[in-house]
Amino acid sequence: MLFVMRFTDNQQRLATRKQFLPAHLEWLEAHNKHVLVAGSLRPEPDAAPIGACWIVEAQNKNEVESLLQSDPFWVQGLRQSYEIMHWSKAFPERQVLV
């Protein structure tokens, strides 16, 4: 199943992003079979990130939640909240390079 995760960052912990970004990127690479696409969300192109969005492939929501709990950004308190939604991709046969 495909899921979309949307994170909101804790604005009091923004220094955490800079400090743990290398560990977070390593974590994403190590979990690339599940986290298919990931990136920060910003209100404007040059603004600081306020959260993130992932597309995740997993068996169920519990598996997605388990996965995120080992992400350094979650462990270190950058993420304030998240939502997990089932995603029904239109045109599932289309492959898209991002």
C-alpha positions as a Markdown table, in Angstrom:
| # | Residue | x | y | z |
|---|---|---|---|---|
| 1 | Met | 0.0 | 0.0 | 0.0 |
| 2 | Leu | 1.0 | 3.6 | -0.6 |
| 3 | Phe | 0.8 | 6.2 | 2.1 |
| 4 | Val | 1.5 | 10.0 | 2.3 |
| 5 | Met | 3.0 | 11.3 | 5.5 |
| 6 | Arg | 3.0 | 15.0 | 6.3 |
| 7 | Phe | 5.1 | 16.3 | 9.2 |
| 8 | Thr | 4.9 | 19.6 | 11.0 |
| 9 | Asp | 8.2 | 20.6 | 12.6 |
| 10 | Asn | 8.5 | 21.9 | 16.2 |
| 11 | Gln | 9.5 | 25.6 | 15.7 |
| 12 | Gln | 11.4 | 25.5 | 19.0 |
| 13 | Arg | 13.7 | 22.7 | 17.7 |
| 14 | Leu | 14.7 | 24.1 | 14.3 |
| 15 | Ala | 18.4 | 23.9 | 15.1 |
| 16 | Thr | 17.9 | 20.1 | 15.3 |
| 17 | Arg | 17.4 | 20.0 | 11.5 |
| 18 | Lys | 20.9 | 21.3 | 10.8 |
| 19 | Gln | 22.5 | 19.2 | 13.5 |
| 20 | Phe | 20.9 | 15.9 | 12.5 |
| 21 | Leu | 20.4 | 16.4 | 8.7 |
| 22 | Pro | 23.3 | 14.1 | 7.8 |
| 23 | Ala | 22.0 | 11.3 | 10.1 |
| 24 | His | 18.4 | 11.8 | 8.7 |
| 25 | Leu | 19.6 | 11.6 | 5.1 |
| 26 | Glu | 21.5 | 8.4 | 5.9 |
| 27 | Trp | 18.4 | 7.0 | 7.6 |
| 28 | Leu | 16.3 | 7.8 | 4.5 |
| 29 | Glu | 18.8 | 6.1 | 2.3 |
| 30 | Ala | 18.8 | 3.0 | 4.5 |
| 31 | His | 15.0 | 2.9 | 4.3 |
| 32 | Asn | 14.6 | 3.7 | 0.6 |
| 33 | Lys | 12.6 | 0.5 | 0.0 |
| 34 | His | 9.8 | 2.0 | 2.1 |
| 35 | Val | 10.3 | 5.8 | 1.9 |
| 36 | Leu | 10.1 | 6.2 | -1.8 |
| 37 | Val | 10.1 | 10.0 | -1.9 |
| 38 | Ala | 10.9 | 12.5 | 0.9 |
| 39 | Gly | 11.5 | 16.2 | 1.1 |
| 40 | Ser | 11.0 | 19.3 | 3.2 |
| 41 | Leu | 8.0 | 21.6 | 2.9 |
| 42 | Arg | 8.5 | 25.4 | 2.8 |
| 43 | Pro | 6.0 | 28.3 | 2.5 |
| 44 | Glu | 8.3 | 29.9 | -0.1 |
| 45 | Pro | 11.3 | 28.6 | -2.0 |
| 46 | Asp | 13.9 | 30.4 | 0.1 |
| 47 | Ala | 12.1 | 30.0 | 3.4 |
| 48 | Ala | 13.1 | 27.7 | 6.2 |
| 49 | Pro | 11.4 | 24.3 | 6.2 |
| 50 | Ile | 8.3 | 24.0 | 8.3 |
| 51 | Gly | 7.8 | 20.3 | 7.9 |
| 52 | Ala | 8.1 | 17.5 | 5.4 |
| 53 | Cys | 6.3 | 15.1 | 3.1 |
| 54 | Trp | 7.0 | 11.4 | 2.4 |
| 55 | Ile | 5.5 | 8.8 | 0.1 |
| 56 | Val | 5.9 | 5.5 | 1.8 |
| 57 | Glu | 5.2 | 1.9 | 0.7 |
| 58 | Ala | 4.2 | -0.3 | 3.6 |
| 59 | Gln | 1.8 | -3.0 | 4.6 |
| 60 | Asn | -0.3 | -0.8 | 6.9 |
| 61 | Lys | -0.3 | 2.4 | 9.0 |
| 62 | Asn | 1.3 | 0.6 | 12.0 |
| 63 | Glu | 4.3 | -0.3 | 9.8 |
| 64 | Val | 4.6 | 3.4 | 8.7 |
| 65 | Glu | 4.4 | 4.6 | 12.3 |
| 66 | Ser | 7.0 | 2.1 | 13.4 |
| 67 | Leu | 9.3 | 3.2 | 10.6 |
| 68 | Leu | 9.1 | 7.0 | 11.4 |
| 69 | Gln | 9.8 | 6.4 | 15.1 |
| 70 | Ser | 13.4 | 5.5 | 14.2 |
| 71 | Asp | 14.1 | 8.5 | 12.1 |
| 72 | Pro | 16.7 | 10.8 | 13.7 |
| 73 | Phe | 14.4 | 13.9 | 13.2 |
| 74 | Trp | 11.7 | 12.2 | 15.2 |
| 75 | Val | 14.0 | 10.8 | 17.8 |
| 76 | Gln | 15.6 | 14.2 | 18.4 |
| 77 | Gly | 12.3 | 16.0 | 18.6 |
| 78 | Leu | 12.3 | 18.1 | 15.4 |
| 79 | Arg | 8.9 | 16.6 | 14.3 |
| 80 | Gln | 6.0 | 18.1 | 16.3 |
| 81 | Ser | 3.3 | 16.1 | 14.6 |
| 82 | Tyr | 2.5 | 13.9 | 11.7 |
| 83 | Glu | -0.4 | 12.5 | 9.7 |
| 84 | Ile | -0.5 | 9.3 | 7.7 |
| 85 | Met | -3.0 | 9.0 | 4.9 |
| 86 | His | -3.6 | 6.1 | 2.4 |
| 87 | Trp | -2.8 | 7.3 | -1.1 |
| 88 | Ser | -4.6 | 6.0 | -4.1 |
| 89 | Lys | -2.3 | 7.0 | -7.0 |
| 90 | Ala | -4.1 | 7.9 | -10.2 |
| 91 | Phe | -2.6 | 6.1 | -13.2 |
| 92 | Pro | -0.7 | 3.5 | -11.1 |
| 93 | Glu | 1.1 | 2.2 | -14.2 |
| 94 | Arg | 2.8 | 5.6 | -14.8 |
| 95 | Gln | 6.4 | 5.9 | -13.5 |
| 96 | Val | 7.4 | 9.4 | -12.5 |
| 97 | Leu | 10.9 | 10.6 | -12.0 |
| 98 | Val | 11.0 | 13.3 | -9.3 |
